Amino acid sequence: MYAINELRQLDLTAICINAGLQLDKSDKAQFKSDCFRITITGFKWFDHHQGIGGGGAIDLIQHIYQLSFSQACQYLSNADPVLYPPVQTTAKTTEKRATTPPKPCLQHIDLIRAYLTVKRGLNVDLVNWCINAGAVYADYKNNCVFRYGVSGAELRGTGKIQWRSIYGSIEQGFLLPAKNAAGVALLESAIDALSYRQLHKDIIAVSMAGNSNRKIIQQAALIANERKIPLISAFDNDKGGDIADKALNEIALEHNLVVIQDRPIKKDWNEQLKA
């Protein structure tokens, strides 16, 4: 029988498949049915039909089957472990993403700029810097695209239905530099990294596109080690953020690095920025 923390880390993709949701052929991170359209990002999920998201397998089972927390735990504990396996490695989840980042579409960049500055409350100079550096761009569907190295991207829908998806392989973080940096902050999304960097101008902000990419944490730890500055746990104020915080502290211990806790009072740093 799994412990509670182990239940939370069961494969969310397997849960969607066993619940009868169909894989979206145009988006390998999305599963849909008549009632649901769920995007899986690491240990996080978001249902675009109902505008509800959460972190971990227990939350997802509660949402799909309308169960209480204890009922969801019992359901997963009694389920066939072959059907509901734990996620073993980050590599396994990235292999399921067959799609590659979309190409830039210059004529839609003003819409993306407006989305980030008006709807997300981000500073126009910071947004323009990211656009000019090629770190942020628009695709032909008016999605906002954040680059993660050369092989990965995080997409945000800019329409009425807010959605988020990961394309390609996330091998590098979405990184916002800082002169004379006093720390390296790890976050779960590019928008949160931008929000945190706007609030903390002397901090390097790094998004790892989810809560389970240990490779990105290792890269941030190397930066912190080289500059002799602390790592900052700035993850979301939820269960998914707790998962990421645990991984960060484990890796910091390996590198003998100090970890500073700076989790948002609101759910995430963009909500904190707008508040």
Secondary structure, DSSP 8 states (H G I E B T S, - for coil): ---HHHHHTB-HHHHHHHTT-EEETTEEEEEE-SS-EEEEETTEEEETTTTEEEESHHHHHHHHHT--HHHHHHHHHHS-TTTS-B---HHHHHHT---------GGGHHHHHHIIIIIS---HHHHHHHHHTTSEEE-TTS-EEEEETTTEEEEE--SSS--EEEEE---S-EEE--TT-SEEEEESSHHHHHHHHHH-TTEEEEE-SSS--HHHHHHHHHHHHHHT--EEE---SSHHHHHHHHHHHHHHHHHT--EEE---SSSSHHHHHH-
